């Protein structure tokens, strides 16, 4: 029998990783050595693993730079319409491997490092995640950047270069503990500071009204320093830019005020200005109305709009001479996409620039503004909607408040003309909410100031027009669209699951990577024994690899033949990790009751961060760890059921966990999860989904076939009907013995013997004020989980369903999403054309 291939040799055979030509490898080795030489300072003879990582990163970066310059040259020559995607979050994860994939350098770099006696995977592990996001919204922005570059759009991502990203999560005695994420500690080889494009951003002050216009005076200035990160498209030689702004105090900060306690204090106070870009707010789907957050939102918007207008005025590459002054052309050359309401200040700021600085009349400026801006809504949860207090606005951004009042006055005039005498409608549609503390409703501002408003899955877009934005839809139905979210198949298949990508490529070729709809071509192999075997084998290899990772990092030993049942996402009541807990307890109780029965072995993994101020979410984590402590140490259960909390869930951990999953849990209450994108990643990577008819699950079931997902629970209409009737948790508790048993165990301290009332608040919430109706879906969920167990006992039938899912996941490529944004909102045409490569560096 032939000797099994080493991991290195096996990787060399994976064609999707690019060719390792001899010249290529030789060139990479000499480049690597050159960088290593300049990385090492005189007094260090021995290179560390981090030195090797930086040498490799800089070597790969060299291959980006020529393409980056060439791409920007190409845009200046062609002068296309440019797309500006403004987001407070870009959850990028690691960059090295993604860059190698998109530049087809992976095999060559692997071979070069191997010949130098290094292990590329070990070097990749040295890279810090760029965790500049909380979850779905920030990761979506990252996928969109990849797709915009891969589709040849002249697009720019604009955001904030947070010094500290999403906190690192430690689990200590079962509780979440937060640690600052000092991701820039060792430097970031992927960014380039651009001090020549520094911009001033103004705050506070007051307005003066003169016959020739309005002046915003006595302001405090903070400088915005841009850092550029290259965004390579997939093998098309295009490299776009993500520009993140960092806050810098001006040299004269506080020194001009004689009332400051002297020079030293003035210099120390520079920190106050620079705090703007210090830290990412760690809330997901929750609005915290803090002044620093509003400052961050205006900071990114003001700096970005100055940049957009500078680039609009200057059209030839490398020139700063003003050549374009007619702002009527702005909507033909610029599209601004607002990722949720966080960058909503772009609307009043663009109006301020056009009216106060460029001296346009209001109506002309407003027409330009609306035709330029578009808004994506990401949630219907009321606690997530941004509603800023008027007095905070008046203090921080007095001119913008005046502009918002004027936008509102004209808007309400239009509403009154369309719906005469409907006073209630005027109140509902106002940008300014009266009653108690007056607030600006930022979603209303975005709708009024944009030409397009979209939800992120069909069911979500339908809910928007039927409920929270119904009045606006009746006024302007043409504005409202759907753009179902997607994920990039480069990171979420080729990079994280090369084994699966290769098995697919062997059957249908490699073009599916840039046209994911081609996965439908796998349908003809659904009964092919060899293909079924190959798909199952890749899954098993991924499970073994992930099991080894868990053993190494968490010291837990798991049964790789058990079903890997995974729920990873932010911890939130609406995502119903508690429903998952109730299933784990119920399954545990059943095994205990009949220990000699043939149970389907399961390893349940739950991961995700809780916002530091979200007490209930932190208690949910404690409950998961407590359940694990009991179940994992019960000898009767053995390895038939294990519960693991995946600590510090982040992009890099997702890339390891998702390819190993058998079952993906997407169990939010119908009507609460706008879309979800993790659901799509699991589907593409060969997991089956147990889920409610919520978010993109609905469309996943449509694409893969209803019978190929485990769908359970109330639909949106059922939830609405139950709300009308009244939800009484106690009725379910009394009617369902297994639910009662589980709840009684939680409330009497079975899972917390040292602190029997530890979970009293959770029990109280579930029994008396559960907005998300966990008990209402319990019975159907448990039945559905029984079907999951049954099917898992038949590996062949299970794998057939997996193939239907993979074949149906083409729709969920962010390339499709971005093509729709491009054609239907931005008015630009995507292309799969390559531009010429620069001469080899």
C-alpha positions in Angstrom: 0.0 0.0 0.0 1.3 3.5 -0.8 2.4 5.7 2.1 -0.3 8.2 3.1 0.6 11.8 1.9 1.9 14.2 4.4 -0.2 17.3 5.2 2.2 19.4 3.2 2.1 17.1 0.1 -1.7 16.9 0.3 -2.0 20.6 0.3 0.2 20.9 -2.8 -2.3 18.8 -4.7 -5.2 21.2 -4.0 -5.4 23.2 -7.2 -7.6 26.0 -5.8 -4.6 27.1 -3.8 -2.7 28.3 -6.9 0.3 26.9 -8.7 3.7 26.7 -6.9 6.0 27.4 -9.9 9.7 27.1 -9.3 10.4 30.7 -10.3 7.6 31.9 -8.1 8.9 29.9 -5.1 12.5 31.1 -5.6 11.4 34.7 -5.8 9.2 34.4 -2.7 12.1 32.8 -0.7 14.5 35.6 -1.6 11.9 38.3 -0.8 11.1 36.6 2.5 14.8 36.5 3.4 15.2 40.2 2.5 12.3 41.2 4.7 13.5 39.0 7.5 16.9 40.6 7.3 15.4 44.1 7.6 13.0 43.0 10.4 15.8 41.8 12.6 17.5 44.5 14.5 21.3 44.4 15.1 21.1 43.0 18.7 18.8 40.1 17.8 20.5 37.2 16.1 17.7 34.7 16.5 14.4 35.3 14.7 11.1 34.7 16.6 8.0 33.1 15.1 6.6 36.7 15.0 9.6 37.9 12.9 8.9 35.1 10.4 5.2 36.0 10.3 6.0 39.7 9.5 8.6 38.6 6.9 5.9 36.5 5.2 3.2 39.2 5.5 5.5 41.8 4.0 6.5 39.4 1.2 2.8 38.8 0.3 2.1 42.5 0.7 4.8 43.3 -2.0 2.5 41.4 -4.4 -0.4 43.7 -3.6 1.3 47.1 -3.9 1.9 47.2 -7.6 -1.7 46.0 -8.2 -3.0 48.5 -5.7 -1.3 51.5 -7.5 -2.3 50.1 -10.9 -6.0 49.8 -9.8 -6.2 53.4 -8.5 -4.5 54.6 -11.7 -7.1 52.6 -13.7 -9.9 54.3 -11.7 -8.5 57.8 -12.3 -8.1 57.1 -16.0 -11.6 55.7 -16.4 -13.3 58.0 -13.9 -16.1 55.6 -13.1 -18.9 56.2 -10.6 -17.4 55.4 -7.2 -19.2 53.5 -4.4 -18.6 54.5 -0.8 -19.6 52.0 1.8 -19.7 53.7 5.2 -19.8 51.5 8.2 -18.9 51.9 11.9 -17.7 48.3 11.8 -15.5 46.2 9.6 -15.0 42.7 11.1 -12.1 41.7 8.9 -10.4 38.8 10.9 -7.0 37.9 9.6 -5.6 39.1 6.2 -2.6 37.0 5.3 -4.3 33.8 4.1 -7.1 35.6 2.4 -4.6 37.7 0.4 -2.8 34.6 -0.7 -6.0 33.0 -1.8 -7.1 36.0 -3.8 -3.6 36.4 -5.4 -3.3 32.6 -6.1 -0.1 32.5 -3.9 -1.1 30.0 -1.3 0.7 26.9 -2.7 3.8 28.9 -3.7 4.1 30.5 -0.2 3.5 27.1 1.4 6.3 25.6 -0.6 8.7 28.5 0.0 8.2 28.5 3.7 8.5 24.7 3.8 11.8 24.9 1.9 12.9 27.4 4.5 12.1 24.9 7.3 9.0 26.8 8.5 5.3 25.8 8.8 3.0 28.3 7.1 0.0 27.4 9.3 2.0 28.2 12.4 3.0 31.6 11.0 -0.6 32.3 10.1 -1.6 31.7 13.8 0.7 34.6 14.8 -1.6 37.2 13.1 -4.1 39.1 15.3 -7.7 39.3 14.2 -8.8 42.7 13.1 -11.8 42.6 15.3 -13.3 46.0 14.4 -16.9 44.7 14.6 -19.4 43.1 16.9 -21.0 40.4 14.7 -23.1 40.1 11.6 -23.2 43.8 10.5 -19.4 44.2 10.7 -18.6 40.9 9.1 -21.1 41.6 6.3 -19.2 44.8 5.5 -16.0 42.8 5.3 -17.6 40.3 2.9 -18.9 43.1 0.8 -15.5 44.7 0.4 -14.2 41.3 -0.9 -17.1 41.1 -3.4 -16.9 44.7 -4.6 -13.2 44.2 -5.4 -13.9 40.8 -7.0 -16.6 42.4 -9.2 -14.4 45.2 -10.3 -16.3 48.0 -8.7 -14.5 51.3 -7.9 -15.5 50.9 -4.2 -14.1 52.2 -0.9 -14.9 51.0 2.6 -14.8 53.9 5.1 -14.8 53.4 8.9 -12.8 54.0 12.1 -9.5 52.5 13.0 -10.3 51.5 16.6 -7.2 51.1 18.7 -9.2 48.4 20.7 -11.6 46.2 18.8 -14.2 43.8 20.2 -13.0 42.6 23.6 -11.3 39.2 24.1 -13.6 36.9 26.1 -12.2 34.8 28.9 -14.3 32.3 30.8 -13.4 32.4 34.5 -15.3 30.0 36.8 -18.0 29.8 34.2 -18.4 33.6 33.8 -17.5 35.9 30.9 -14.6 38.2 31.7 -13.7 40.9 29.2 -10.1 41.8 28.2 -9.0 44.7 26.0 -8.2 43.7 22.5 -4.8 45.4 21.9 -4.6 44.2 18.3 -2.1 46.8 17.2 0.4 46.0 19.9 2.9 44.4 17.5 2.0 46.6 14.5 -0.1 45.9 11.5 1.7 45.1 8.3 -1.4 45.5 6.1 -2.1 49.2 6.8 -0.4 52.3 5.4 -0.8 55.7 7.2 -1.7 58.5 4.8 -1.0 61.7 6.7 -1.1 63.7 3.5 -4.9 63.2 3.5 -5.5 64.2 7.1 -8.8 66.1 7.5 -10.2 68.4 10.2 -13.4 67.4 11.9 -15.4 70.0 14.0 -17.5 69.6 17.1 -19.4 71.9 19.5 -19.5 75.6 18.9 -22.5 77.7 17.7 -24.1 78.9 14.5 -24.2 82.5 13.1 -26.9 83.3 10.6 -25.7 86.0 8.0 -27.4 87.3 4.9 -24.9 85.3 2.8 -25.5 82.0 4.7 -24.8 80.2 8.0 -21.5 79.9 9.7 -20.6 77.2 12.3 -18.1 79.0 14.6 -16.1 78.5 17.8 -15.8 74.8 17.1 -13.3 72.3 18.6 -11.2 70.6 15.9 -10.0 67.0 15.9 -7.9 65.7 13.0 -8.8 62.5 11.2 -5.7 60.6 10.1 -6.4 58.0 7.4 -4.9 54.5 7.3 -5.4 52.5 4.1 -5.7 48.7 3.9 -5.6 47.0 0.5 -8.6 44.9 -0.5 -7.7 42.4 -3.3 -10.3 41.0 -5.6 -10.3 37.3 -6.5 -7.6 36.8 -9.1 -8.5 39.9 -11.2 -5.5 42.1 -10.3 -7.9 44.7 -8.7 -7.0 46.0 -5.3 -9.4 48.4 -3.7 -9.0 50.4 -0.5 -10.5 50.3 3.0 -9.7 53.7 4.6 -10.1 53.8 8.4 -9.8 57.1 10.2 -7.8 57.6 13.4 -8.4 60.6 15.7 -5.5 63.0 16.3 -5.4 66.2 18.4 -4.2 69.2 16.5 -0.8 70.7 17.7 -2.5 73.7 19.3 -5.1 71.6 21.0 -6.1 73.4 24.3 -3.0 75.5 24.1 -4.8 78.5 22.8 -7.0 78.6 26.0 -5.3 80.4 28.8 -7.7 79.0 31.3 -6.2 75.5 31.0 -3.9 74.6 33.9 -0.8 75.1 32.0 1.2 73.5 29.2 1.6 70.0 30.6 -2.2 69.6 31.3 -2.9 70.8 27.8 -0.7 68.1 26.3 -2.2 65.5 28.5 -5.7 66.6 27.5 -4.9 65.7 23.9 -6.1 62.2 24.9 -9.7 63.5 25.2 -9.7 64.3 21.4 -7.9 61.1 20.5 -10.3 58.9 22.5 -12.8 59.2 19.6 -11.0 56.3 17.8 -9.9 54.5 21.0 -12.5 51.7 21.3 -15.3 49.9 19.5 -18.7 50.0 21.4 -19.3 46.3 22.1 -23.1 46.4 21.7 -24.8 44.2 19.1 -28.5 45.1 18.3 -28.6 47.6 21.2 -28.5 51.4 21.2 -26.5 53.1 23.9 -26.9 56.9 23.6 -23.5 58.1 24.7 -21.8 61.3 23.6 -18.6 59.5 22.6 -20.6 57.2 20.3 -22.3 60.1 18.5 -18.8 61.7 18.2 -17.5 58.5 16.5 -20.5 58.5 14.1 -20.0 62.2 13.1 -16.2 61.8 13.0 -16.2 59.0 10.3 -18.9 60.8 8.3 -17.3 64.2 8.3 -13.8 62.9 7.3 -15.3 60.6 4.7 -17.4 63.2 3.0 -14.4 65.6 2.8 -12.5 62.8 1.1 -15.4 62.0 -1.2 -15.8 65.6 -2.3 -12.0 66.0 -2.7 -11.9 62.9 -5.0 -15.0 64.1 -6.9 -13.4 67.5 -7.6 -10.1 66.0 -8.7 -10.4 63.6 -11.6 -6.9 62.9 -12.9 -4.5 60.5 -11.1 -2.0 62.1 -8.8 -3.3 65.6 -9.4 -4.8 67.9 -6.8 -5.9 70.6 -9.2 -9.6 71.3 -9.0 -11.3 70.3 -12.2 -14.9 69.5 -11.3 -17.1 72.0 -9.5 -20.6 71.2 -10.8 -22.3 69.3 -8.0 -25.3 68.4 -10.1 -23.0 65.6 -11.4 -22.3 64.2 -7.8 -25.0 61.5 -8.0 -23.6 60.3 -11.3 -20.1 59.9 -9.9 -20.8 59.0 -6.2 -22.9 56.4 -4.4 -22.9 56.4 -0.6 -24.3 53.3 1.2 -25.1 53.7 4.9 -24.6 50.4 6.7 -27.4 50.8 9.3 -28.2 54.2 10.8 -24.7 54.6 12.4 -23.5 56.8 9.6 -26.8 58.6 9.2 -25.1 61.9 9.9 -23.8 61.7 6.3 -27.2 63.1 5.3 -27.2 66.4 7.3 -23.4 66.7 6.8 -23.7 66.5 3.0 -26.5 69.1 3.2 -24.2 71.3 5.4 -21.3 71.1 2.9 -23.5 71.7 -0.2 -25.5 74.6 1.3 -23.1 76.3 3.8 -19.8 75.7 2.1 -20.6 75.2 -1.6 -23.4 77.7 -1.6 -26.1 75.6 -3.4 -29.7 76.4 -2.8 -31.6 74.0 -0.5 -33.8 72.2 -3.1 -30.8 71.5 -5.4 -28.7 70.3 -2.5 -31.5 68.1 -1.2 -32.1 66.5 -4.6 -28.3 65.7 -4.9 -28.2 64.3 -1.4 -31.2 62.0 -1.8 -29.9 60.7 -5.2 -26.5 60.0 -3.7 -27.4 58.3 -0.4 -29.0 54.9 0.2 -29.7 53.1 3.6 -29.6 49.5 4.7 -31.7 48.6 7.7 -30.4 45.7 9.8 -32.9 45.2 12.6 -36.5 45.6 13.7 -35.8 45.3 17.4 -36.9 48.6 19.1 -34.0 48.7 21.6 -31.6 48.7 18.6 -33.0 51.8 16.9 -30.9 54.9 17.3 -32.8 57.8 18.8 -30.5 60.6 19.8 -31.6 63.2 22.5 -32.0 66.7 21.1 -30.0 68.4 23.8 -27.0 66.2 23.1 -27.3 67.2 19.4 -27.7 70.9 20.2 -24.5 70.7 22.3 -22.3 68.6 20.0 -23.5 69.4 16.5 -25.7 72.6 16.6 -25.6 73.3 12.9 -26.7 69.7 12.1 -29.6 70.0 14.4 -30.8 73.1 12.5 -30.5 71.2 9.2 -32.4 68.2 10.6 -35.2 70.5 11.8 -35.4 72.0 8.3 -35.4 68.6 6.6 -38.2 67.6 9.0 -40.2 70.8 8.4 -40.2 70.2 4.6 -40.8 66.4 5.0 -43.9 67.0 7.2 -45.2 69.5 4.7 -45.0 66.8 2.1 -46.7 64.3 4.4 -49.5 66.8 5.2 -50.0 67.5 1.5 -50.3 63.7 0.7 -52.4 62.8 3.8 -54.4 66.0 4.7 -55.8 66.0 8.3 -53.9 62.8 9.4 -52.3 64.3 12.5 -51.3 60.9 14.0 -49.4 60.1 10.8 -47.5 63.4 11.1 -46.4 62.4 14.6 -45.5 58.9 13.6 -43.4 60.0 10.6 -41.6 63.0 12.2 -37.8 62.8 12.4 -38.2 64.4 15.8 -40.0 62.3 18.5 -41.9 64.4 21.0 -43.0 63.4 24.5 -40.6 63.3 27.5 -37.1 63.9 26.1 -37.2 65.0 22.5 -35.1 62.7 20.2 -34.0 62.4 16.6 -35.1 59.1 15.0 -32.1 58.3 12.8 -33.9 55.6 10.8 -36.6 58.2 9.8 -33.7 60.6 8.8 -32.1 57.9 6.7 -35.4 57.0 4.9 -36.2 60.6 4.1 -32.7 61.4 3.0 -32.1 58.3 0.8 -33.3 57.2 -2.7 -33.3 53.5 -1.6 -34.0 51.7 1.6 -33.3 48.0 1.9 -33.8 45.1 4.3 -31.4 42.2 4.3 -33.6 39.2 3.7 -37.0 39.0 2.0 -38.9 38.3 5.2 -37.2 41.2 6.9 -37.9 43.6 4.0 -41.5 42.6 4.1 -41.7 43.2 7.9 -40.2 46.7 7.4 -42.8 47.8 4.9 -45.7 46.1 6.8 -44.8 47.4 10.3 -42.1 49.8 11.5 -41.7 51.7 8.1 -45.3 51.2 6.9 -46.1 54.9 6.8 -43.0 55.7 4.8 -43.7 52.8 2.4 -47.2 54.2 1.8 -45.7 57.6 1.1 -42.7 56.4 -1.1 -43.2 52.7 -2.1 -40.5 53.0 -4.9 -37.8 53.5 -2.3 -38.1 50.1 -0.6 -36.1 47.1 -1.8 -34.8 43.8 -0.6 -31.1 42.8 -0.8 -30.7 39.4 0.8 -27.3 39.2 2.6 -24.5 37.0 1.3 -21.0 35.7 2.3 -17.8 35.6 0.3 -17.0 32.1 -0.9 -13.3 33.0 -0.9 -12.9 33.2 2.8 -15.9 31.0 3.7 -15.1 28.1 1.5 -11.8 28.2 -0.4 -9.8 29.5 2.5 -11.4 27.8 5.5 -12.4 24.5 3.8 -9.9 23.8 1.0 -10.7 20.1 1.2 -14.4 20.7 0.3 -13.5 23.3 -2.3 -11.3 20.7 -4.0 -13.9 17.9 -3.9 -16.3 20.3 -5.6 -13.7 21.5 -8.1 -13.0 17.9 -9.1 -16.6 17.6 -10.2 -17.6 21.0 -11.6 -14.3 22.9 -12.2 -13.1 26.0 -10.4 -15.3 28.7 -11.8 -17.9 28.3 -9.0 -15.5 30.4 -6.8 -16.5 33.5 -8.7 -20.0 32.3 -9.8 -21.4 30.4 -6.9 -24.6 29.5 -8.7 -22.6 26.9 -10.5 -22.9 24.8 -7.3 -26.3 23.7 -8.7 -24.1 21.5 -10.9 -23.6 19.2 -7.9 -27.2 18.1 -8.0 -26.4 15.5 -10.6 -24.0 13.8 -8.1 -26.5 13.6 -5.2 -26.8 9.8 -5.7 -23.2 9.3 -6.7 -21.6 6.9 -4.2 -18.1 8.2 -4.7 -19.2 11.9 -4.3 -21.2 11.0 -1.2 -18.1 9.3 0.2 -15.8 12.2 -0.6 -18.1 14.8 1.0 -18.4 12.7 4.2 -14.7 12.1 4.3 -13.9 15.9 4.1 -16.4 16.5 7.0 -14.8 13.8 9.1 -11.3 15.2 8.5 -12.5 18.7 9.5 -14.1 17.3 12.6 -10.9 15.5 13.6 -8.9 18.7 13.0 -11.3 20.8 15.1 -11.4 18.2 17.8 -7.6 18.3 18.0 -7.7 22.1 18.2 -10.2 22.0 21.1 -8.1 19.4 22.9 -5.0 21.6 22.5 -6.6 24.9 23.5 -9.4 24.0 25.8 -8.1 20.7 27.2 -11.4 19.0 26.4 -11.5 15.6 24.7 -14.4 15.0 22.4 -15.8 12.1 20.5 -15.2 12.9 16.8 -17.9 10.4 15.8 -20.5 12.4 17.7 -22.7 14.9 15.9 -21.1 18.3 16.1 -24.1 20.5 17.0 -23.1 24.1 16.9 -24.7 27.5 17.8 -22.3 30.4 17.4 -23.4 34.0 17.4 -23.7 36.9 19.8 -25.5 36.0 23.0 -28.9 37.6 22.9 -32.3 36.7 24.2 -33.8 36.9 20.7 -31.3 34.3 19.4 -32.6 31.9 22.0 -29.5 30.2 23.2 -31.9 29.3 26.1 -34.0 27.1 23.9 -30.8 25.2 23.0 -30.1 24.9 26.8 -33.6 23.4 27.3 -32.9 20.8 24.6 -29.5 19.8 26.1 -31.2 19.3 29.5 -34.1 17.4 28.0 -31.7 15.1 26.1 -29.6 14.6 29.2 -32.7 13.7 31.2 -33.7 11.2 28.6 -30.3 9.5 28.5 -30.4 9.3 32.4 -33.8 7.8 32.3 -32.9 5.1 29.7 -29.1 4.7 29.9 -29.1 1.5 27.9 -30.9 2.9 24.8 -29.0 3.6 21.6 -28.7 7.4 21.8 -27.2 9.5 18.9 -24.0 10.9 20.5 -23.8 14.7 20.4 -21.2 17.3 21.2 -23.1 20.6 21.7 -21.0 23.7 21.2 -22.2 27.2 21.9 -20.1 30.2 21.4 -20.5 34.0 21.4 -19.8 37.2 23.3 -22.3 39.0 25.5 -22.2 42.8 25.6 -20.5 43.7 28.8 -23.5 45.6 30.1 -26.1 43.0 29.1 -26.7 41.2 32.4 -29.1 38.6 31.1 -26.8 37.6 28.2 -23.9 37.1 30.8 -26.3 34.9 32.9 -27.1 32.8 29.8 -23.3 32.1 29.4 -23.1 31.1 33.0 -26.0 28.8 32.5 -24.4 27.1 29.5 -21.2 26.5 31.4 -23.1 25.3 34.5 -25.0 22.7 32.4 -21.7 21.6 30.9 -20.2 21.1 34.3 -22.9 18.7 35.3 -23.4 16.8 32.0 -19.7 16.5 31.2 -18.9 14.9 34.6 -21.8 12.4 34.7 -20.4 8.9 34.1 -23.8 7.6 33.1 -23.8 9.8 30.1 -20.2 9.3 29.1 -19.3 10.6 25.7 -22.9 10.4 24.4 -23.5 14.1 25.3 -20.9 16.8 25.9 -21.5 20.5 26.2 -18.7 22.9 25.4 -18.7 26.7 25.5 -16.4 28.0 22.8 -14.5 30.8 24.4 -13.7 34.0 22.5 -15.7 33.2 19.4 -14.3 35.4 16.6 -13.7 35.3 12.8 -10.7 33.0 13.2 -12.5 30.5 15.4 -15.5 30.5 13.0 -13.1 29.5 10.2 -12.2 26.4 12.2 -15.6 25.5 13.7 -17.9 26.0 10.7 -16.2 23.4 8.4 -16.5 20.9 11.2 -20.2 21.4 12.0 -22.8 18.7 11.4 -25.8 20.7 12.7 -26.2 24.5 12.6 -28.7 26.0 15.1 -30.6 29.1 13.8 -33.4 29.2 16.3 -34.4 32.9 16.8 -38.1 33.8 17.3 -39.7 34.2 13.8 -39.5 37.9 12.9 -36.5 38.9 15.0 -33.3 37.9 13.1 -33.1 40.3 10.1 -31.1 37.8 8.0 -28.2 36.0 9.7 -25.1 35.2 7.7 -23.6 32.4 9.9 -26.5 30.3 8.7 -25.2 30.7 5.1 -21.6 29.8 6.1 -22.8 26.5 7.7 -24.9 25.7 4.7 -22.0 26.2 2.3 -19.7 24.1 4.4 -21.9 21.0 4.6 -23.8 21.3 7.9 -27.6 20.8 8.1 -29.7 23.5 9.6 -32.2 23.3 12.4 -34.1 26.6 12.4 -37.2 28.7 12.5 -38.7 30.4 9.5 -36.8 33.6 10.2 -34.3 35.8 8.3 -32.5 34.1 5.5 -33.5 30.6 6.7 -36.7 31.1 4.7 -34.7 31.5 1.5 -32.3 28.8 2.4 -35.2 26.3 2.6 -36.4 27.6 -0.7 -33.1 27.1 -2.4 -32.1 23.7 -0.8 -35.7 22.3 -0.8 -37.9 22.4 2.3 -37.3 18.8 3.3 -33.5 19.4 3.4 -33.6 21.7 6.5 -35.1 20.9 9.9 -37.7 23.6 10.1 -39.8 24.0 13.3 -41.7 26.5 15.3 -44.0 29.4 14.9 -44.1 31.4 11.7 -44.3 35.3 11.9 -48.1 35.2 11.7 -48.2 32.7 14.6 -46.1 35.0 16.7 -48.3 38.0 15.9 -51.4 35.9 16.7 -49.9 34.7 20.0 -49.1 38.4 20.9 -52.7 39.3 20.3 -54.0 36.4 22.3 -51.4 36.8 25.1 -48.4 34.5 25.7 -48.6 32.6 29.0 -45.4 30.6 29.7 -47.0 28.9 32.6 -49.5 27.1 30.4 -46.6 25.3 28.5 -44.8 24.6 31.8 -47.9 22.9 33.2 -48.7 21.0 30.0 -45.2 19.7 29.1 -43.6 17.4 31.7 -40.1 17.4 30.2 -40.1 21.2 30.1 -41.4 21.4 33.7 -38.6 18.9 34.8 -35.9 21.0 33.0 -37.2 24.3 34.5 -37.5 22.8 38.0 -33.9 21.5 37.7 -32.7 25.0 36.8 -34.7 26.7 39.5 -33.8 24.3 42.4 -30.1 24.4 41.7 -29.5 21.0 40.1 -27.0 22.8 37.8 -25.7 25.1 40.5 -25.7 23.1 43.7 -23.4 25.6 45.5 -25.8 28.5 44.6 -29.3 27.0 44.2 -30.9 30.4 43.2 -28.1 31.4 40.7 -30.5 31.3 37.8 -33.5 32.7 39.6 -33.7 35.8 37.3 -33.5 33.6 34.1 -36.3 31.4 35.4 -38.3 34.4 36.3 -37.8 35.9 32.9 -38.8 32.7 31.1 -41.9 32.2 33.2 -43.2 35.8 33.4 -41.7 38.2 30.8 -40.1 36.4 27.9 -40.5 38.6 24.9 -39.1 35.8 22.7 -41.5 33.0 23.7 -39.0 30.3 24.2 -41.6 27.8 25.7 -44.0 28.3 22.7 -41.5 26.6 20.4 -40.1 24.1 22.9 -42.3 21.1 22.0 -41.8 21.4 18.2 -38.1 22.0 18.7 -37.6 18.8 20.7 -39.6 16.8 18.1 -37.5 18.3 15.4 -34.3 17.4 17.2 -35.6 13.8 17.4 -35.7 13.8 13.6 -32.2 15.1 13.5 -31.0 12.2 15.7 -32.8 9.7 13.5 -31.3 11.0 10.3 -27.8 11.1 11.7 -27.9 7.4 12.3 -28.1 7.0 8.5 -24.9 8.7 7.2 -25.7 8.2 3.6 -29.1 9.9 3.7 -27.7 12.6 5.9 -24.9 13.3 3.4 -27.4 13.5 0.5 -29.2 16.3 2.4 -25.8 17.9 2.9 -25.3 17.8 -0.9 -28.7 19.4 -1.6 -27.7 22.2 0.8 -24.3 22.9 -0.7 -25.8 22.8 -4.2 -28.5 25.3 -3.1 -26.2 27.8 -1.4 -25.1 29.7 -4.6 -27.7 32.4 -4.0 -26.0 33.3 -0.7 -22.7 34.5 -2.2 -22.1 38.2 -1.4 -21.2 38.5 -5.1 -24.9 38.1 -5.9 -25.8 40.5 -3.2 -23.3 43.1 -4.4 -24.3 42.7 -8.0 -27.9 43.6 -7.0 -26.8 46.6 -5.0 -24.7 47.7 -7.9 -27.4 47.5 -10.6 -30.5 48.3 -8.5 -29.2 51.0 -6.1 -25.8 52.3 -7.1 -26.3 52.4 -10.9 -23.0 50.7 -11.7 -22.3 47.5 -13.6 -20.2 44.7 -12.1 -17.6 42.9 -14.3 -15.6 39.7 -14.0 -12.9 41.3 -16.3 -9.3 41.1 -15.2 -7.1 44.2 -15.4 -3.5 43.7 -16.6 -1.1 42.7 -13.9 1.7 45.1 -13.1 5.2 43.9 -13.9 6.3 41.4 -11.3 7.8 43.2 -8.3 
